[in-house]
């Protein structure tokens, strides 16, 4: 069984004529990666179930029929030509989304009104209580895993070495962007500049912000620490930020999968499962 003794050690089975295997991912990094993947799946689908209960987002601390502070609304309406359509209204601009959001065709062939369709929610049928139970359960696992990752990454040096960008990384950013645009990847034990900046943003900004906004919406936590919701601009603003961060994390996931496929899925998957990564020959020295 592989242990986290030396992230730069090479596999004794790596031959001189082939690209060397280097130990790239600590066990704590690999474990938390897969826990987060499972948590985010259930958090996303159960979160959309909760959103369906009131498919609108607001700025401020109040919402309802007496207020006109919605920044996003997903719904259905009947048009002047007697058509039922689904729509997304974003900052006053309305877009028809019939068949996808707001108004869709159900399994029985009938058109139904619902912000997000059943295939995008847990459970698939409308059940706010079950959605909240699933969401809160995985939210706590998500938060505890993030704390465990932070402690482990400080201890094993992963945070300092692989996540926090240095000045030389910033200087290499234009070259790194150009290489990624041409889908030319340097296979090294070290993370490149775009990886460092992206992982730092996700792990140190977006994930903590997701947890903070979730706590700010909790009535129990809000009663004990109302200052958190105030800092975030009110409970409704916190809910809007929570939704926006969710979209950013989904976008990160899509780009992450595309980059894995482009860089070599077998090598990338081996790295995040076993810790071993096949690097370019020139990366042997200094790694």
C-alpha positions as CSV (number, residue, x, y, z in Angstrom):
1,X,0.0,0.0,0.0
2,X,1.4,3.4,-1.0
3,X,2.1,5.9,1.8
4,X,2.5,9.6,1.8
5,X,6.2,9.6,2.6
6,X,7.7,11.5,-0.3
7,X,5.7,13.2,-3.0
8,X,8.8,13.3,-5.2
9,X,9.8,9.6,-5.0
10,X,9.8,7.6,-8.2
11,X,8.4,4.1,-8.7
12,X,11.1,1.4,-8.8
13,X,9.3,-0.1,-11.8
14,X,9.7,2.9,-14.0
15,X,12.2,2.0,-16.8
16,X,14.8,4.5,-18.0
17,X,13.4,4.4,-21.5
18,X,9.8,5.4,-20.6
19,X,8.3,8.4,-18.9
20,X,9.0,8.2,-15.2
21,X,6.2,7.6,-12.6
22,X,6.3,10.2,-9.9
23,X,4.2,10.2,-6.8
24,X,1.9,13.3,-7.3
25,X,-1.2,13.0,-5.2
26,X,-1.2,12.5,-1.4
27,X,-3.7,10.0,0.0
28,X,-5.6,12.8,1.8
29,X,-5.9,14.7,-1.6
30,X,-7.2,11.6,-3.3
31,X,-9.7,10.7,-0.6
32,X,-11.2,14.1,-0.2
33,X,-11.4,14.5,-4.0
34,X,-13.8,11.5,-4.3
35,X,-15.7,12.4,-1.2
36,X,-16.3,15.9,-2.6
37,X,-17.3,14.4,-6.0
38,X,-20.0,12.3,-4.3
39,X,-21.1,15.2,-2.0
40,X,-21.4,17.7,-4.8
41,X,-23.6,15.3,-6.9
42,X,-26.1,14.9,-4.1
43,X,-25.9,18.6,-3.0
44,X,-26.6,19.8,-6.6
45,X,-29.6,17.6,-7.2
46,X,-31.1,18.0,-3.8
47,X,-30.4,21.7,-3.9
48,X,-32.4,22.0,-7.1
49,X,-35.2,20.1,-5.4
50,X,-35.2,22.8,-2.6
51,X,-35.0,25.6,-5.2
52,X,-38.1,24.2,-6.8
53,X,-40.1,25.1,-3.7
54,X,-39.6,28.8,-4.5
55,X,-37.8,29.2,-7.9
56,X,-36.7,32.8,-7.5
57,X,-33.6,34.6,-6.2
58,X,-33.5,38.0,-4.5
59,X,-31.1,40.7,-3.2
60,X,-31.6,41.9,0.3
61,X,-33.1,40.4,3.4
62,X,-36.8,40.2,2.3
63,X,-38.7,38.6,-0.5
64,X,-42.3,37.9,-1.5
65,X,-45.2,39.3,-3.6
66,X,-44.8,42.7,-2.0
67,X,-41.2,43.1,-3.2
68,X,-39.8,43.6,-6.6
69,X,-36.2,42.6,-5.9
70,X,-35.9,39.3,-7.8
71,X,-32.8,38.9,-9.9
72,X,-33.7,35.5,-11.2
73,X,-37.0,33.7,-11.6
74,X,-37.9,30.4,-13.3
75,X,-41.6,29.8,-14.0
76,X,-44.3,29.2,-16.5
77,X,-47.0,31.5,-18.0
78,X,-49.7,31.7,-20.6
79,X,-48.9,34.0,-23.5
80,X,-51.3,36.2,-25.4
81,X,-51.7,33.6,-28.2
82,X,-52.8,31.1,-25.6
83,X,-49.6,29.1,-25.4
84,X,-48.2,27.8,-22.1
85,X,-44.4,28.4,-22.0
86,X,-41.6,28.0,-19.5
87,X,-39.2,30.9,-19.0
88,X,-36.2,32.2,-17.1
89,X,-36.2,35.8,-16.1
90,X,-32.8,37.2,-15.4
91,X,-32.4,40.9,-14.3
92,X,-35.7,41.7,-16.1
93,X,-34.8,40.0,-19.4
94,X,-37.1,37.0,-20.1
95,X,-36.0,33.9,-22.1
96,X,-38.3,31.1,-23.2
97,X,-37.1,27.7,-21.9
98,X,-40.1,25.5,-22.6
99,X,-39.1,21.8,-22.4
100,X,-36.1,22.5,-20.2
101,X,-37.0,24.8,-17.4
102,X,-40.3,26.1,-16.0
103,X,-42.5,24.0,-18.3
104,X,-41.6,20.5,-19.5
105,X,-43.0,17.3,-20.8
106,X,-43.3,14.6,-18.1
107,X,-43.1,10.9,-18.3
108,X,-46.8,10.7,-18.9
109,X,-46.5,12.8,-22.0
110,X,-48.3,15.8,-20.3
111,X,-46.7,19.2,-20.0
112,X,-46.0,20.1,-16.3
113,X,-45.0,23.2,-14.5
114,X,-41.8,23.0,-12.5
115,X,-38.6,25.0,-12.4
116,X,-36.2,22.1,-12.7
117,X,-37.4,18.8,-14.3
118,X,-37.4,15.5,-12.3
119,X,-34.2,14.2,-13.9
120,X,-32.3,17.1,-12.3
121,X,-33.5,16.7,-8.7
122,X,-33.3,14.3,-5.8
123,X,-35.8,12.8,-5.3
124,X,-37.1,13.0,-8.8
125,X,-40.7,13.7,-7.6
126,X,-41.5,16.9,-5.7
127,X,-40.6,16.3,-2.0
128,X,-39.1,19.3,-0.2
129,X,-38.7,17.5,3.1
130,X,-36.7,14.7,1.6
131,X,-34.6,17.1,-0.5
132,X,-33.7,19.1,2.6
133,X,-32.7,15.9,4.5
134,X,-30.4,14.8,1.7
135,X,-29.0,18.2,1.2
136,X,-28.2,18.9,4.9
137,X,-26.6,15.4,5.3
138,X,-24.2,15.8,2.5
139,X,-23.6,19.5,3.4
140,X,-22.1,18.4,6.7
141,X,-20.0,15.8,5.1
142,X,-18.8,18.4,2.6
143,X,-17.9,20.9,5.3
144,X,-16.1,18.3,7.5
145,X,-14.1,17.0,4.5
146,X,-13.0,20.5,3.6
147,X,-11.7,21.1,7.1
148,X,-9.9,17.7,7.1
149,X,-8.4,18.5,3.7
150,X,-7.2,21.9,4.9
151,X,-5.5,20.4,8.0
152,X,-3.9,17.6,6.1
153,X,-2.7,19.9,3.3
154,X,-1.0,22.2,5.8
155,X,0.7,19.2,7.5
156,X,1.9,17.5,4.3
157,X,2.8,20.7,2.5
158,X,0.2,20.2,-0.3
159,X,-1.3,23.6,0.3
160,X,2.0,25.5,0.2
161,X,3.6,23.6,-2.7
162,X,0.7,22.8,-5.0
163,X,-2.2,25.3,-4.3
164,X,-0.9,28.7,-3.3
165,X,0.7,30.3,-6.4
166,X,4.1,31.9,-6.1
167,X,5.5,34.9,-8.0
168,X,7.2,32.7,-10.6
169,X,3.8,31.0,-11.2
170,X,2.2,34.4,-11.9
171,X,5.0,35.3,-14.3
172,X,4.4,32.1,-16.2
173,X,0.6,32.7,-16.5
174,X,0.6,34.1,-20.1
175,X,2.7,31.2,-21.3
176,X,0.5,28.7,-19.5
177,X,-2.7,30.2,-20.9
178,X,-1.3,30.0,-24.4
179,X,-0.3,26.4,-23.9
180,X,-3.8,25.4,-22.7
181,X,-5.4,27.3,-25.6
182,X,-3.4,25.0,-27.9
183,X,-4.2,22.0,-25.8
184,X,-0.5,21.5,-25.2
185,X,0.2,20.1,-21.7
186,X,3.4,19.6,-19.8
187,X,3.1,16.4,-17.7
188,X,4.9,17.2,-14.5
189,X,4.7,16.4,-10.8
190,X,4.0,20.1,-10.1
191,X,0.7,21.8,-10.8
192,X,0.8,24.5,-13.5
193,X,-0.2,28.1,-12.9
194,X,-3.8,27.8,-14.1
195,X,-4.3,24.7,-12.0
196,X,-2.9,26.5,-8.9
197,X,-5.1,29.5,-9.4
198,X,-8.2,27.5,-10.2
199,X,-7.8,25.1,-7.3
200,X,-7.0,28.0,-4.9
201,X,-10.2,29.8,-6.0
202,X,-12.3,26.6,-5.7
203,X,-10.9,25.3,-2.4
204,X,-10.1,28.5,-0.6
205,X,-12.9,30.8,-1.9
206,X,-15.8,29.1,-3.5
207,X,-16.2,26.1,-1.2
208,X,-15.9,28.1,2.0
209,X,-18.3,30.7,0.6
210,X,-20.8,27.9,-0.3
211,X,-20.6,26.7,3.4
212,X,-20.9,30.2,4.8
213,X,-23.9,31.1,2.6
214,X,-25.6,27.8,3.5
215,X,-25.1,28.6,7.2
216,X,-26.5,32.1,6.7
217,X,-29.7,30.6,5.4
218,X,-30.1,28.3,8.4
219,X,-32.7,29.7,10.9
220,X,-30.9,28.0,13.8
221,X,-27.5,29.3,12.9
222,X,-29.0,32.7,12.0
223,X,-30.4,33.0,15.4
224,X,-27.1,32.2,17.1
225,X,-24.9,34.2,14.7
226,X,-27.0,36.8,12.8
227,X,-23.9,38.7,11.9
228,X,-23.0,36.2,9.2
229,X,-26.2,36.9,7.2
230,X,-25.6,40.7,7.7
231,X,-22.1,40.4,6.3
232,X,-23.4,38.6,3.2
233,X,-26.1,41.2,2.7
234,X,-29.1,39.4,4.1
235,X,-30.5,35.9,4.0
236,X,-31.9,36.4,0.5
237,X,-28.6,37.7,-0.8
238,X,-26.9,34.7,0.8
239,X,-29.3,32.4,-1.1
240,X,-28.5,34.2,-4.3
241,X,-24.8,33.9,-3.7
242,X,-25.2,30.2,-2.8
243,X,-26.9,29.6,-6.2
244,X,-24.3,31.6,-8.1
245,X,-21.5,29.6,-6.4
246,X,-23.3,26.4,-7.4
247,X,-23.2,27.5,-11.0
248,X,-19.5,28.3,-10.8
249,X,-18.7,24.9,-9.3
250,X,-20.7,23.2,-12.0
251,X,-18.7,25.2,-14.6
252,X,-15.5,24.2,-12.9
253,X,-16.5,20.5,-13.0
254,X,-17.2,20.7,-16.8
255,X,-13.9,22.4,-17.5
256,X,-12.1,20.0,-15.2
257,X,-13.5,16.9,-17.0
258,X,-12.6,18.5,-20.4
259,X,-9.0,19.1,-19.3
260,X,-8.7,15.6,-17.9
261,X,-9.8,14.2,-21.2
262,X,-7.5,16.5,-23.2
263,X,-4.4,15.9,-21.0
264,X,-4.8,12.1,-21.0
265,X,-7.5,10.5,-19.0
266,X,-5.7,7.3,-18.1
267,X,-2.7,9.1,-16.6
268,X,-4.9,11.6,-14.8
269,X,-7.2,8.9,-13.4
270,X,-4.2,6.8,-12.2
271,X,-2.9,9.9,-10.4
272,X,-6.1,10.6,-8.5
273,X,-6.7,6.9,-7.7
274,X,-3.2,5.6,-6.9
275,X,-1.2,8.8,-6.5
276,X,1.3,7.8,-9.3
277,X,1.6,10.0,-12.3
278,X,3.6,9.5,-15.5
279,X,5.6,12.6,-16.1
280,X,7.7,13.9,-19.0
281,X,11.3,12.8,-18.9
282,X,12.7,16.3,-18.3
283,X,10.5,16.6,-15.1
284,X,12.5,13.8,-13.4
285,X,15.2,16.2,-12.2
286,X,14.1,18.4,-9.3
287,X,10.9,16.4,-8.7
